[in-house]
Amino acid sequence: MCGICGTIERSGKHAQQDMLLAMTRSMVHRGPDEEGIYLDKEAGLGFRRLSIVDLAHGHQPMTNEDQSVWVVFNGEIYNHKNLRKDLIHRGHQLKTESDTEVLVHLYEEHGVEMVHLLRGMFAFAIWDVRKREMVLARDRFGIKPLYYTHSPNGLLFASEMRSLLASGQINRQLNHQALWDYLTFQYVPDPQTILADVQKLPPGHYLRYRQGNIDMTRYFTPRFLEREDWTESEHVDRVRQSLEDSVRLHLQADVPYGAFLSSGVDSSSIVALMKKYDTEVKTFSVGFNDASGWYNELASARDTARALGTEHREISVSAAQFAERLPEILEALDEPIADVSACALYFVAELAAEDVKVVLSGEGADELFAGYPIYHEPRSLKMFSQFPSWVLRAIGGVAGRLPAGLKGRGFLERGSLPLERRFVGNAKIFSEEAKSMLMEQFFRTHSSFHVTDPVYQAFADLPEITRMQLIDMHTWLPGDILMKADKMTMAHSIELRVPFLDNQVLEAASAIPESMRIQGRTTKAILRKAVRDLLPENVVSRPKLGFPVPVSTWLAGSMGETALEWIVESPLMDWLSKNEVESLFRRHQEGERHLWRELWTLVTMAAWLNHFLQPKSVSSDYSMVGAQQSLTVGW
């Protein structure tokens, strides 16, 4: 796990060493062990290393024998040993045991199409000296982030947006469409970012930059290819086999590793499978002090750890601790993501970093195996499918006139809408109508349905639950789940690995017929059956909760007053109606506790604007403590 960055200048200039140093050193947390810079006339690469595999070697930027190909790489290639054997058989000479060197020689052999051979998580840049071409690529699921900006002056890219800002070359103008979309999704969907001049390379894409031109290619699209001809037991066996293999590969490391453990089946499955390959596994959990006890699952996680025989540690966070650390947490997110579970990840990652440099976690299981409760909805709303469109419109009109909060209103509203308008992913915070009331002066180009409509159209012939999963896999998973997981663990210089998001696990999951994924009220039915013999029965059957945070309760108290101050004193109020904002807080404190997500979305954006919108001075003191340094000049 590392931080990468780079540049290509267009106007006859050489890449600036000072700028690359500023960009790399803004990401010291991503790689505290080493620093490397490579310069070749108009091109430059920067690197921060968190040493995980082949600690003595694996220095980056890395090159081939004749220095015609250079790479900076963030991530892990889990099948690099097999790829290495094939390269050696083809005559390549490799000097290290690192997966980075495999990438260099794969590019020599296959060009950018090598991405189809990779099993792992990655964001990398390859500088082809002969072609004077820069290639950027991101893994299939979007586990590792990669940002870039393209202008007449050239190309800049980095693992984090703060690194691009550190270059001093980025206009900090807001992307108004992205802000509009953020208020619905609680994150900014790919390829946009909150800044107008910065984009994210989408998952499953590579980009080629040459002579001022960008050529972007999608090399992978998640799909469900159901195998109705396989029995349930065959699906169970294939899922179990693929998971065992994935976990085994994800344990490749030359440093201590562990796992995050909540009380649910996803993380518990990963830990149980880790125990098959290592008798000593460290696990880490987080809980929050709340009078109701609803938000503290530490006891359940502790019981699971005891049953699995792990070396377990936990942390319990109070409201005061949460409030004190909140500014640094939101800063560490790097871009606005209003998922409060990010805060839980921050605390548990800080705890884990005391003992390990790698953690395995259960992200991705819900999207692949149909684990979210919302996936029940197509079946619960099936009755509405028999009504003609005019009746559905009438039902929607009646529902809209019912008092807010009245039981049954939401059911009628959602039943009156087609799937494409009622489900845009696991988070739908503000509706288009609510945003129009909230934003007094605002200009946007499209409704936020522009994000999900292309996915729905591409998979129009599939059943509804499958389409919902694909929406989440294309938007929610990379934009929220994986982005916050990367940023919160990297803030503490530890590498997060996600064995569910593996090529072969996806292949097994996508073959499961929709009728087998959710059975009765049981989500992830095949996954639960695949790991049943590994876990206590109460874990196998436990509903999804994760690391819950009692923000709804806290915002109803004094924390709510502080949060309101953050918002009304921030640049966000240039666009918001103060009356609407104050009304949201007042209604929440008077008992409409479901509004906490809207409030948290505004709080997160206000905090981000306060910290990132104003240019920060970049220190010219490039002294470093405790990190190896290297500078390579290619001319």
C-alpha positions in Angstrom: 0.0 0.0 0.0 1.5 3.3 -1.1 0.9 6.7 -2.4 1.7 7.6 -6.1 1.7 10.7 -8.1 3.2 12.1 -11.3 3.1 14.7 -14.0 3.6 15.4 -17.7 4.3 18.9 -18.8 3.2 20.0 -22.3 4.7 23.4 -22.9 8.3 22.3 -23.4 8.9 22.5 -19.7 10.7 19.8 -17.6 8.8 18.2 -14.7 9.5 20.1 -11.5 11.2 18.2 -8.8 10.0 20.6 -6.0 6.4 20.1 -7.1 6.7 16.3 -7.1 8.3 16.4 -3.7 5.4 18.5 -2.4 2.9 16.1 -3.8 4.6 13.0 -2.4 5.1 14.5 1.0 1.5 15.4 1.3 0.9 11.6 1.4 3.5 10.6 4.0 0.8 8.7 5.9 0.3 6.5 2.8 3.9 5.5 2.8 6.1 6.4 5.8 8.9 4.0 4.9 10.4 5.3 1.7 10.3 8.1 -0.9 11.2 8.0 -4.5 11.2 10.5 -7.4 11.9 9.8 -11.1 12.4 12.7 -13.7 12.6 12.3 -17.4 12.4 15.7 -19.1 8.6 16.5 -19.3 7.6 13.5 -17.2 7.9 12.8 -13.5 6.9 10.1 -11.0 6.6 10.3 -7.3 6.2 7.6 -4.7 5.6 7.0 -1.0 6.1 3.4 0.2 4.5 1.4 3.0 6.7 -1.7 2.9 4.6 -4.9 2.9 6.2 -7.5 0.6 10.0 -7.9 -0.2 11.0 -5.3 2.4 14.6 -5.0 1.4 13.8 -4.4 -2.3 10.7 -3.2 -4.1 11.9 0.3 -4.2 9.9 2.6 -6.5 9.8 4.1 -9.1 10.9 0.8 -10.6 12.2 0.1 -14.1 13.2 -2.7 -16.4 16.7 -3.7 -17.6 17.1 -0.9 -20.2 15.1 1.7 -18.2 12.6 2.1 -21.0 9.6 1.4 -18.8 9.0 3.0 -15.3 6.2 2.3 -12.9 4.8 3.6 -9.6 2.2 1.2 -8.1 -0.2 1.3 -5.2 -1.8 -2.0 -4.1 -1.1 -5.7 -4.2 -1.1 -8.2 -7.1 -2.0 -11.5 -5.4 -1.2 -13.8 -8.4 2.2 -12.2 -8.9 4.1 -15.4 -8.2 2.3 -17.3 -11.0 2.8 -14.3 -13.3 6.5 -14.2 -12.4 6.9 -17.9 -13.4 5.4 -17.3 -16.8 7.5 -14.2 -17.4 10.7 -16.0 -16.5 9.7 -18.9 -18.8 9.3 -16.2 -21.6 12.9 -15.0 -21.0 12.4 -12.1 -18.6 15.0 -11.5 -15.9 13.5 -10.3 -12.6 15.8 -9.1 -9.8 13.3 -8.8 -6.8 10.4 -10.7 -5.3 8.1 -7.7 -5.5 4.9 -7.6 -7.4 5.8 -4.2 -8.7 8.6 -5.6 -10.9 6.1 -8.1 -12.3 4.1 -5.1 -13.6 7.1 -3.7 -15.4 7.7 -6.9 -17.3 4.1 -7.7 -18.0 3.9 -4.3 -19.7 6.9 -5.2 -21.8 5.2 -8.5 -22.8 1.5 -7.5 -23.2 1.3 -3.7 -23.1 -1.6 -2.1 -21.2 -3.8 -5.2 -21.9 -1.9 -6.8 -19.1 -4.6 -5.5 -16.8 -6.7 -8.5 -17.8 -4.1 -10.8 -16.1 -4.1 -9.1 -12.7 -5.8 -10.5 -9.6 -5.6 -7.9 -6.9 -6.1 -4.3 -6.0 -4.2 -1.6 -7.8 -3.7 1.9 -9.1 -0.6 2.4 -11.1 1.1 4.6 -13.6 3.6 3.4 -16.2 5.8 5.8 -18.1 6.8 4.4 -21.5 10.0 6.3 -22.3 10.1 5.3 -26.0 6.5 6.2 -26.7 6.6 9.2 -24.4 3.3 7.9 -23.1 1.8 7.7 -19.6 -0.6 4.9 -18.8 -2.8 5.0 -15.7 -4.9 2.0 -14.5 -7.3 1.2 -11.7 -8.5 -2.2 -10.5 -11.8 -3.8 -11.4 -13.7 -2.9 -8.2 -12.1 0.5 -7.4 -10.3 -0.7 -4.2 -7.5 1.8 -4.8 -8.2 5.4 -5.7 -6.6 7.4 -8.5 -7.2 11.1 -9.2 -6.1 13.2 -12.1 -6.4 16.6 -13.8 -6.0 17.3 -17.5 -5.4 20.7 -18.9 -3.6 22.4 -21.8 -0.5 22.4 -19.5 -0.4 18.6 -19.2 -1.5 15.9 -16.9 -1.2 15.5 -13.1 -2.3 12.4 -11.1 -2.1 11.1 -7.5 -3.6 8.7 -5.0 -5.2 11.5 -3.1 -6.8 14.8 -4.0 -4.7 16.5 -1.4 -1.6 15.5 -3.3 -2.9 17.3 -6.5 -3.7 20.4 -4.4 -0.2 20.3 -3.0 1.1 20.8 -6.6 -0.2 24.4 -6.5 -1.5 23.8 -10.0 -5.2 23.1 -9.2 -8.0 25.5 -9.4 -10.1 25.0 -6.2 -13.4 25.9 -8.0 -16.3 23.6 -6.9 -18.0 21.3 -9.3 -21.6 22.4 -8.9 -23.1 19.2 -10.4 -20.9 17.1 -8.1 -22.2 19.1 -5.1 -25.8 18.5 -6.3 -25.1 14.8 -6.7 -23.3 14.6 -3.3 -26.4 15.7 -1.5 -28.3 12.7 -2.9 -25.6 10.0 -2.7 -23.6 11.3 0.4 -20.4 11.0 -1.8 -19.4 12.2 -5.2 -19.9 9.4 -7.8 -17.1 8.6 -10.2 -15.7 10.0 -12.4 -16.5 13.4 -10.8 -14.9 14.9 -7.7 -16.1 17.9 -5.8 -13.5 20.0 -7.6 -14.3 21.0 -11.2 -10.8 20.4 -12.5 -10.2 17.0 -10.8 -11.5 13.7 -11.8 -11.3 10.1 -10.6 -10.2 7.3 -12.9 -13.2 5.0 -12.7 -12.8 1.3 -11.6 -12.0 -1.1 -14.4 -10.5 1.6 -16.6 -7.1 2.5 -18.0 -6.1 5.8 -19.4 -3.4 6.6 -21.9 -1.9 10.1 -22.2 0.2 11.1 -25.1 1.0 14.5 -26.7 -1.8 16.2 -24.8 -4.5 13.7 -25.7 -6.3 11.3 -23.3 -7.6 7.9 -24.5 -9.7 6.2 -21.8 -10.7 2.5 -22.1 -13.1 0.4 -19.9 -11.5 -3.0 -19.6 -13.9 -4.6 -17.1 -17.7 -4.4 -16.3 -19.2 -6.3 -13.4 -21.9 -8.7 -14.6 -24.1 -11.4 -13.2 -24.0 -14.6 -15.3 -26.4 -16.9 -13.5 -26.0 -20.7 -13.7 -29.5 -22.1 -13.2 -28.1 -25.5 -14.2 -26.0 -25.8 -11.0 -27.6 -27.1 -7.8 -27.6 -25.0 -4.6 -24.9 -27.3 -3.1 -22.7 -26.7 -6.2 -23.0 -22.9 -5.7 -22.2 -23.3 -2.0 -19.1 -25.3 -2.8 -17.9 -22.9 -5.4 -18.3 -19.9 -3.1 -16.5 -21.7 -0.3 -13.6 -22.8 -2.6 -13.2 -19.3 -4.1 -13.2 -17.6 -0.7 -10.7 -20.0 0.8 -8.4 -19.4 -2.2 -8.8 -15.6 -2.0 -8.1 -15.4 1.7 -5.0 -17.6 1.3 -3.7 -15.2 -1.4 -4.6 -12.1 0.7 -2.3 -13.4 3.5 0.8 -12.8 1.5 2.9 -10.3 3.5 6.3 -9.9 5.1 4.8 -7.9 8.0 2.3 -8.6 10.8 -1.4 -8.8 9.7 -4.8 -9.0 11.3 -8.5 -8.4 10.6 -11.3 -6.1 11.5 -14.1 -8.0 13.3 -17.7 -6.8 13.7 -20.4 -9.1 14.9 -21.7 -10.1 11.4 -21.1 -12.9 9.0 -18.8 -11.0 6.5 -15.8 -10.1 8.7 -16.3 -13.3 10.8 -16.0 -15.4 7.7 -12.8 -13.8 6.7 -11.3 -14.3 10.2 -12.5 -18.0 10.3 -10.8 -18.6 7.0 -7.6 -16.8 8.1 -7.5 -19.3 11.0 -7.2 -22.2 8.5 -3.9 -20.8 7.3 -2.5 -19.2 10.5 -3.3 -20.2 14.1 -2.4 -16.8 15.4 -4.8 -14.1 14.1 -5.2 -10.7 15.6 -8.6 -9.0 15.4 -9.8 -5.5 16.2 -13.3 -4.1 16.9 -14.8 -0.7 17.8 -17.9 0.3 19.7 -19.5 3.6 20.8 -20.8 4.5 24.3 -24.5 5.0 24.1 -27.1 4.7 26.9 -29.3 2.4 24.9 -26.5 -0.1 24.1 -27.9 -0.4 20.6 -24.7 1.1 19.1 -22.2 -1.1 20.9 -21.7 -4.6 19.5 -18.3 -5.1 21.3 -19.7 -7.9 23.4 -20.9 -9.8 20.3 -17.6 -9.3 18.5 -15.8 -10.4 21.6 -17.8 -13.6 21.8 -17.0 -14.3 18.1 -13.3 -13.7 18.6 -13.3 -16.0 21.6 -15.1 -18.7 19.6 -12.6 -18.4 16.7 -9.6 -18.2 19.0 -8.2 -14.9 18.0 -6.0 -12.4 19.8 -8.6 -9.7 20.2 -8.5 -6.0 21.0 -11.2 -3.4 21.1 -11.9 0.3 21.6 -15.0 2.0 22.9 -15.4 5.6 21.9 -17.4 8.2 23.8 -19.3 11.2 22.4 -16.6 13.6 23.7 -13.8 11.6 22.0 -15.8 11.5 18.8 -16.4 15.2 18.8 -12.8 16.0 19.6 -11.4 13.8 16.8 -14.0 14.6 14.2 -12.2 17.4 12.4 -9.1 15.2 11.9 -11.3 12.4 10.7 -13.1 14.5 8.1 -9.8 15.9 7.0 -8.3 12.4 6.6 -11.2 11.5 4.2 -9.6 13.8 1.6 -12.9 14.3 -0.1 -16.5 14.7 1.3 -18.0 11.3 2.2 -20.9 11.6 4.6 -20.8 7.9 5.7 -20.6 8.1 9.5 -19.2 4.6 9.6 -16.0 6.1 8.3 -15.5 7.5 11.8 -15.7 4.0 13.2 -13.1 2.8 10.7 -10.8 5.6 11.7 -10.8 4.6 15.3 -10.4 0.8 14.7 -7.7 1.4 12.2 -5.8 3.5 14.7 -6.1 0.7 17.2 -4.9 -1.9 14.7 -1.9 0.2 13.6 -0.4 -0.4 17.0 0.1 -4.1 16.2 -0.1 -4.7 12.4 0.5 -3.2 9.0 -2.1 -5.2 7.1 -5.8 -5.8 7.9 -8.3 -8.0 6.1 -11.9 -6.9 6.1 -15.4 -7.9 4.8 -16.2 -5.1 2.4 -17.9 -6.2 -0.8 -19.8 -9.2 0.5 -23.2 -7.3 0.6 -22.9 -6.1 -3.0 -21.8 -9.5 -4.4 -24.0 -11.8 -2.4 -27.1 -9.6 -1.9 -26.8 -8.7 1.8 -28.5 -5.3 2.1 -32.0 -5.3 3.6 -33.2 -2.9 0.9 -32.8 -5.8 -1.6 -36.0 -7.3 -0.1 -37.9 -4.4 -1.5 -38.8 -5.7 -5.0 -40.6 -8.6 -3.4 -42.4 -6.5 -0.8 -43.5 -4.0 -3.5 -44.5 -6.7 -6.1 -48.2 -6.0 -5.6 -47.8 -2.6 -7.3 -46.5 -4.1 -10.5 -50.1 -5.2 -11.4 -51.4 -1.6 -11.5 -51.4 0.6 -14.6 -49.2 3.7 -14.7 -52.1 6.1 -14.1 -53.1 4.2 -10.9 -49.5 4.4 -9.7 -49.4 8.1 -10.3 -52.6 8.5 -8.3 -51.2 6.4 -5.5 -48.0 8.6 -5.5 -50.1 11.8 -5.4 -52.2 10.5 -2.4 -49.0 9.4 -0.6 -47.5 12.9 -1.1 -50.4 14.5 0.7 -50.2 12.3 3.7 -48.5 13.8 6.9 -44.7 13.3 7.0 -43.8 10.4 9.2 -47.2 8.7 8.9 -46.8 4.9 8.9 -47.3 3.6 5.4 -46.6 6.8 3.5 -43.1 5.7 2.5 -44.4 2.3 1.4 -47.0 3.9 -0.9 -44.5 6.5 -2.3 -41.9 3.9 -3.1 -44.5 1.4 -4.5 -45.7 4.1 -6.9 -42.3 4.6 -8.4 -40.4 2.5 -10.9 -37.1 0.9 -9.6 -35.0 3.5 -11.6 -36.5 6.3 -9.5 -36.8 4.8 -6.1 -33.3 3.2 -5.8 -30.1 5.0 -6.6 -27.9 3.0 -4.3 -27.8 2.3 -0.6 -27.8 6.0 0.3 -30.5 8.4 -1.0 -30.2 11.4 1.3 -31.9 14.4 -0.4 -34.5 13.9 -3.2 -34.4 16.2 -6.2 -37.3 18.1 -4.7 -35.7 18.5 -1.3 -32.5 19.8 -2.8 -34.4 22.4 -4.7 -35.9 23.6 -1.4 -32.5 23.5 0.3 -30.5 25.3 -2.3 -31.5 28.9 -2.7 -29.0 29.9 -5.4 -27.7 27.0 -7.4 -27.0 25.9 -10.9 -26.7 22.3 -12.0 -26.8 20.6 -15.4 -28.6 17.3 -14.6 -30.7 15.6 -12.0 -28.7 13.1 -10.0 -30.4 10.3 -11.9 -27.8 10.9 -14.6 -25.4 8.8 -12.4 -27.6 5.6 -12.3 -29.6 5.8 -15.5 -26.8 4.4 -17.7 -26.4 1.4 -15.4 -30.1 0.7 -15.4 -30.2 1.0 -19.2 -27.2 -1.3 -19.7 -28.9 -4.1 -17.6 -32.5 -3.4 -18.5 -33.3 -7.1 -19.1 -32.2 -8.3 -15.7 -34.4 -8.9 -12.6 -34.8 -6.1 -10.1 -32.6 -7.4 -7.2 -29.8 -8.0 -9.6 -30.1 -4.5 -11.1 -30.0 -3.1 -7.6 -26.8 -5.0 -6.8 -25.2 -3.8 -10.1 -26.2 -0.2 -9.2 -24.4 -0.6 -5.9 -21.4 -2.3 -7.5 -21.0 0.6 -10.0 -21.6 3.5 -7.6 -21.9 2.9 -3.8 -19.1 0.3 -3.6 -16.3 2.4 -5.2 -17.7 5.8 -4.2 -18.4 5.2 -0.5 -17.5 1.8 0.8 -14.0 1.4 -0.7 -13.1 5.0 -0.7 -13.7 5.5 3.0 -12.0 2.2 3.8 -8.9 3.2 1.9 -8.7 6.7 3.4 -9.4 5.7 7.0 -6.8 2.9 7.1 -4.2 4.8 5.1 -4.5 7.7 7.6 -2.8 5.3 10.1 -0.4 3.8 7.6 -2.0 0.4 7.4 -3.0 -1.6 4.3 -6.6 -2.8 4.1 -7.3 -5.9 2.0 -10.8 -7.1 0.9 -10.9 -10.8 0.0 -14.5 -10.7 -1.1 -13.5 -8.4 -3.9 -11.6 -10.9 -5.8 -11.9 -12.0 -9.5 -12.8 -15.6 -8.7 -15.1 -14.8 -5.8 -17.0 -12.4 -8.1 -17.2 -15.2 -10.7 -18.7 -17.6 -8.1 -21.1 -15.0 -6.7 -22.3 -13.8 -10.1 -23.3 -17.3 -11.0 -25.8 -17.6 -8.2 -29.4 -17.3 -9.4 -31.3 -14.4 -7.9 -33.8 -16.8 -6.3 -31.0 -18.4 -4.3 -29.3 -15.1 -3.1 -32.2 -14.1 -0.9 -34.3 -16.9 0.6 -37.3 -15.8 2.5 -36.0 -13.1 4.9 -32.4 -14.4 4.7 -30.0 -12.3 2.7 -26.7 -13.6 1.5 -28.2 -17.1 1.7 -25.5 -19.0 -0.3 -22.7 -17.2 1.5 -24.1 -18.1 4.9 -24.4 -21.7 3.9 -20.9 -21.7 2.5 -19.4 -20.7 5.9 -21.9 -22.2 8.3 -19.5 -24.9 9.5 -16.9 -22.3 10.4 -18.9 -20.0 12.6 -21.2 -20.0 15.6 -24.8 -20.3 14.5 -25.8 -16.9 16.0 -23.1 -15.2 13.8 -24.3 -17.0 10.7 -27.9 -15.8 11.2 -27.2 -12.3 12.6 -28.5 -9.4 10.6 -26.2 -6.8 9.1 -25.1 -4.0 11.4 -21.3 -3.4 11.0 -19.7 -0.7 13.2 -22.7 1.5 14.0 -22.3 5.1 15.3 -24.9 6.8 17.5 -24.8 10.1 15.6 -28.5 10.5 15.6 -28.6 10.6 19.4 -25.5 12.9 19.6 -26.8 15.4 17.1 -30.0 15.8 19.3 -27.7 17.1 22.1 -25.0 19.7 22.4 -23.1 18.2 19.4 -26.0 19.4 17.2 -25.5 23.0 18.2 -21.8 22.7 17.2 -22.7 21.0 14.0 -25.1 23.8 13.1 -22.4 26.4 13.7 -20.1 24.5 11.4 -22.6 24.7 8.6 -23.9 28.3 9.0 -20.3 29.6 9.2 -19.0 27.7 6.2 -18.9 28.6 2.5 -21.6 26.0 2.0 -24.1 28.7 3.1 -23.4 30.5 -0.1 -25.8 28.0 -1.7 -28.1 26.9 1.2 -31.2 28.4 2.7 -30.5 29.2 6.3 -34.1 28.7 7.2 -34.2 25.2 5.7 -31.0 24.2 7.5 -32.2 25.5 10.8 -35.5 23.7 10.2 -33.8 20.4 9.7 -31.9 20.7 13.0 -35.0 21.9 14.9 -37.1 19.0 13.6 -34.4 16.5 14.4 -34.1 17.8 18.0 -37.9 17.7 18.3 -38.0 14.0 17.5 -37.7 13.5 13.8 -34.5 11.5 14.3 -34.5 10.1 10.8 -33.2 13.4 9.6 -29.8 12.8 11.1 -28.4 11.5 7.7 -29.4 14.8 6.0 -27.7 16.8 8.8 -24.6 14.6 8.7 -24.3 15.1 4.9 -24.3 18.9 5.4 -21.9 18.7 8.3 -19.4 16.7 6.3 -19.5 19.0 3.3 -19.2 22.1 5.5 -16.1 20.7 7.3 -14.5 19.7 3.9 -15.1 23.2 2.5 -13.7 24.8 5.6 -10.5 22.8 5.4 -9.8 22.3 1.7 -11.3 25.2 -0.2 -8.7 27.7 0.8 -5.2 27.3 -0.6 -2.7 26.0 2.0 0.9 27.2 1.9 3.3 24.4 0.9 6.5 24.2 3.0 9.7 24.4 1.1 11.4 22.4 3.8 11.8 19.0 2.3 13.7 17.4 5.1 12.5 13.9 6.0 12.9 11.8 9.1 13.0 8.0 9.1 12.3 7.4 5.4 14.7 6.2 2.7 14.9 8.6 -0.2 15.8 8.2 -3.9 16.0 10.5 -6.9 16.4 9.1 -10.4 16.9 11.4 -13.4 16.3 9.8 -16.9 18.2 12.3 -19.0 
